[in-house]
Amino acid sequence: MPGPLLLDLSHTSHTRARTGIQRVARSLHAALGNRAVPITHDPWEGVWRRLEHWEMASLAADHSAAQRGARWPLLARLRGRWRREFRPTQTLPDSSGLIVPEVFSSGAAAALPDLFARTPGLRVAIFHDAIPLSHPEHTPAKTVARFPSYLAELRAFDGIAAVSEESRHALEHYWRVHASGGPPVQAIPLGVDPPSRTGTRADGTGDTPPIVLSVGSIEGRKNHLALLEACEQLWHQGERFTLHLVGLANLETGAAALARIRALQSAGRPIRYDGPVGEAALQSAYAGCDFTVYPSIAEGFGLPVIESLVHGKPCVCSARGALGESAQGGGCLTVESVAAADLAAAIAQLLREPSMRGALATAARQRRFKTWTDYAAELTAWMETLPRRQARH
């Protein structure tokens, strides 16, 4: 009888950040249930091992951290070094395959051959995006420098599950140009679970000014500077609404947006910035808004778009790339450009036309979305169709 899948959560099990990749990893772990054994590369012990109780607790924690980096407590580091010297951790269980949903580090990449040797089944990685290549000016310098090596390391897998057609095309194009091809790449769009609570301001009802929600990390490519400029133009014109921002700040590429948020708040503009939040608070934010804006320049998928729609809340987003893929089917007001003027025009339209807001909300509620359980089933079914590659790079 085949064993369980191994699920590499080396980063997610050591951070309480809830950026897109961490949310995908946590959601996939929950959807797979006892079909998967979560594992980590322990750099202190120098082995791949099952997650321990404290790492499982980190996965299950609802609140979000203000830092996205992995953190290893001192006791865990000392214990790992002791085990390396005196008592190595038990080997991994027999498995039927491996799924790697994270963008792995260079340290984990160096240890992948050992993990592959312990995994007789098929090995699949989830590919999120090629934004460090397409938009290096909006990406941390270390990520840009590391990315070509990461793309080369992905060629050792038996298959790559891209989160969108946009991401699939970007990876295949890179391999054609730089690496003479790679393993099969399949676009398997991500899932979204039904909301845990229903909206409290459905279709713009209520006497208070509308709440416009924007969920996403405060970083360069998320384009918050343009969103803030668009909102300032509308406030200056007399529009009444509150801008509610949720997301972890990247100080390297998001510092200018953070400074602008503080300046507008000091000037008395109605901006609420919650920073990173847990799942319950995020659900509450979606439930309490009238519509959302996702001003991102480029995405591999764009979870906040379908999360908005599954809550029955219209979303303003780009018509291009992966966001355009998610917008297909209704519920979104798409824009060809995410410049401040175009965002302002779209936001103003939804503020001034409750009937349009209502029609988009109805269209959103009529859509049928893939759940995370559906996604896990689709991913594992595709894995079973893959041929085992004879040669590895």
N, C-alpha and C positions, 0 to 999 in steps of 0.2 A: 504493500500500500504506500503511495507516495507521501512524502513528508510535507510539512507546511512550507510556505514561502518564507524567505528571509526578507525583512523590510529594513533597509538601512536608514536609521534616524539619528545619525551621528551628530548632526548639528541641532536638529529640532529638539532632541532630548536634553540639550544643554543650554537652551535659551527659552525664555518665556515671551520672546517677541512674537508677534502675530502678523508678520508681513505675509505677502501672498504665498511664497513657497512654504513657509511654516504652516500656514493654514491648509494648504494642499496636503502636506505630509501628515498633519494631525487628522484631517478628514479621511484620508485614505487608510490610515491605521485603524480608525474607528470602524470604517466600512468593511474592512477585511476581517476584523474580529479575530477569532481563534484560527483562522486560515493562515495567519502570518505570525512570525516570531520577530519582534522588533529587536534590532541589533545596533551596536555602535562600534566604531573603531576607537579603542582606548589608547591614546598616544603614550600614556604613562606606563601602562603595562606592556604596550606593544603588541596587542592582540585584538582580534574581532571577538566580541562576546555579546551575550544577551544583555538587555537593559536591566539594571538593578532597580530596587524599589524607589529610590530617590529620583532616578531618571524617569520612571513611569509616572511619578507624582508630578514632575515638571511637565510631562505631556498633557496630563489631565487638568492642570491648573487653569482657571478661567481668567485670572487677571493677566495683563500684558506688561512686559518690562519696557523700560525706556532705552535699552540697548539691544541691538540685534546679534551681537557677537556671542559665541559659545563661552560658557563659564563653567569651570571645574573647581569645586570646593577644595580647599587645602587637604582635607581628610581624604577625599577621593584620589587626589594626586599621590599622596603618601601611600595609600593603600595599593594603588596601581604599581608604584615602584617596588613595594615590598613583594607583591605577587610576582612581578617579573623576576625578582631575585630568588624567591624561596618557594612559591606555590602558584604556578600558572593557573589561570581560570580554565574550567572545563571546556572542552571543544564545543563547537556549535552543533546543534541537532542536525540529523539528516534532513535534507530539504528537497523540495521539488523545483526550486528556482529562487531568483533574487530580483527584487525591485528596489531601485535607488531613485527616490522622488526628489532628492535635494541636489543642489549644485555643490559637489563635493570639493573639499580643499585639496591642496597639493599633498598634504600629509596622508589623507585618506586615499588619494590616487596612488601614492607609492605602495600602499598596502593592498590595493585591489587584486593584484595577482595572487596573493595568498588567499583572499576571500574567494576568488574564482576557483582556485584549486579545491576549496572546501564545498563548492556548490556544483553538484553534477548536473543540475537542471539549467534551464534557460535563464539568461541574465538580461534584464531590461532596465533602462534608465528613462526617466521622464525629462523631456527637454522643454524648458520654459520660454526662453527667448534668446535672440542674438543681439540685444540692445547694446551691450558693451562694444560691439563692433559697429553697429549702425549709428549709435549716438554716444560716442566716447566722451563728448563734451558734457554730457549729463550723467556720467557714470564715475564712481570713485576710481582713482588712478590705479590702485592695487587690483581692482576687479578687471580693468581693461588690460593690464599687463598679464594677468593670469589666464584670461579667457581663451586665447589660441591653444594653450596647452590642454585646457579642459575639453575643448572641441576635439582635439586629437585623441584624448583619452576615452572619449565616448565611442570611438571606433572599435574598442575592444568588446563592447557589449553585443549581444545577439540581436537586439532590436531597440529602437528608440521610439517612445511614445511622445510625440509632440502635442502640446496642449491646444494647438490651433493649426489651421492650414497655413497661416502666416508664418508660424514658427517652423513648421515642417519645410516650407519652401526655403526659408533662410538657412536652415541647417544643411539641406541637400545642396543648395547653391554653394555654400562655403566648401563643402567636401568636394564638389565637382571641380572647383577652382584650385583648392589648396591640397587636397588629399586623395585624389583619384577615387572618390566614392567612399562608402561606408556601409554599415549594416542597414537593413530595412527600417524606414521611418514611416510611422503611421500617425495621422492626426486623430487624436481621441480627445475631444473637448471635455473640459472639466465639469464636475457636477455642482449642485447646490441643493441644500436641504430646505424643506419648507420652513417658514418662519415659526419661531416658538411663540410669537404673539402677533396679533393683528394690529393694523395701523389705527392710530387714534386721531389722525387728521386726514382721513380719506378724502381724496379729490378736492383738497383745498378748503374744507369746511372749517368753521371756527371764526371767532371775532379777532383773534390776535393776528399780527402780521405773519405771512407765510414763512416757513422754515425751509431753507435750501441747504441740503446736506451734501458734503463732499468727503468721501472716504478714500484714503490713500496716503502712503508715506509722503512726508514733506521732503521732497527731493527734486532735483532739477527737472527730470523728464516728466514728472507729474504735473508740471506747468502751473503751479499755484500762483506764481507772480502774475500770469495772464488772468487767472481767475480773480485774483484780488483787484487787479486793475479794472476788470469788467464790472465787478460789484461796486467799486468806488464810483465808476461812471454812473451807474444806476442810482446809487444813493444820492449823488450830486444832483441828479435829475428829479429827485423826490420820491423814488420808489421806496416802499416800506417792506422790508423783509429782513430776516436774520440769516446770516451765513454760519452754518455749523460745520466745523472741520474736525475730522477724526483721523489720526494716523501718527505713526512713529516718525520722528524727525531725523534726517540724515544731515549731520552738521557740516559735512564736506560739500554737499551739493544743494542743501536746503537752507543754508544760513540766511541768504537774502530774503527768502520767503518768510522765514521766522521773524526777521527784523521788520518786514512790511506788515505782518500780522500785528506785532506789538505796536507799531506806529499808528495803524488804523484803529486799534482798540483805544490807544491813548487819545486819539482824536474824537472818540465817542461813537465810532461806527459799531453797529450791532454784530460783532463777530464773537463766536464762542469756539474756542479751540481746546479740545479735551486731551490732545496727545494720544498715545496708544491706549486702547481700552480692551477689556475682555469681551468674550462672546455675548454675555448677557447685555452689557452696555451697548454693544454694537447693534444687537437686535432692537434695543430700545430706541436707538438713534434712527434707525430705518423706520420704525413704527411711528415715530413722532414727527417726521418731516412731511413736507408736501410734495417735493420732488428732489432729485439728486442731480449733481453735476460731476462728471468725471472728465477733467480737462486734459488728461494725459496726452503727451505727444506720441508715445509709442508704447505698446504692450505686447506681451506674448499671448495673453488671454483677456485679463481685465475682470477679475471676480466681482468688483463692486458694481459693474453694470448688471450682471444677471442677479446679483443679490438684491439690488434695488427693484428689479422687475418682479422677482419672486415675492417681494413684499407688496406688489401692486403699486409701486411708486415709479412714475416716469423718470427717465434719465436723459440728460443732455450729454452727448459724447461725440467723439469723432466718427465720421462715416468711413474712415479708412482702416485698412489693416485688420488686426484681430478684433478691434472694437467694432468695426463694421460687421464682422462675422457675428458677434454676440448680439448686435442690434437688430439683425435680420429676424423677422417674425413679429415685430411690433413692440410698442411701449416706449421707444426712444425718439427723441428729437435729435437727429444727427446733424453735424456741421462739417463742411468740407475743410474748414480751417479752425484751429483752436487758438487763434489769435484773440486778444482781449475784445476787440470790436465784435467779432463773430460770436464769442461766448456771451457778451452783453446782449446782443440782439436775441439770441435763443432764450436766455434767462428772462428777458423782458417779455417775450412772447408768452411764456408759461405763466409769468406773474399777472399779465394783463388779460389773459384769455382762459378763465376757469373751465370753459367748455372744452378747449383743447387739452387741458390738463386732465379732465375727466375722461376724454376719449382715449388718451394714451394710457391712463390707469386701467381702463377697461380692457384695452388691448394687451396690457401686461398680464392682467389676471387670467386672460384667456389662453396664454401660452402654456405649454407643457414643458417642464424642465427636467433634465436628467438629474437624478439624485446621486449622492456620493456612492450609494450602494449600486446603482446602475453603472456608475463610472468604474467601480472596482470590478464588476462582472464583465464589462466590456474590455477592460484592460487585461484581465486574466484569460478571457476567451481568446483574445488576439495573441497573447503569449503562446498559447497552445498551438497556434498555426505556424509559428516561426520554425524554420529549419535551423538545426544546430550548425553553426559555422565551424568549418574545419580549421581554418587559419585565423589566428588572432594577431593583432598588431600591437 
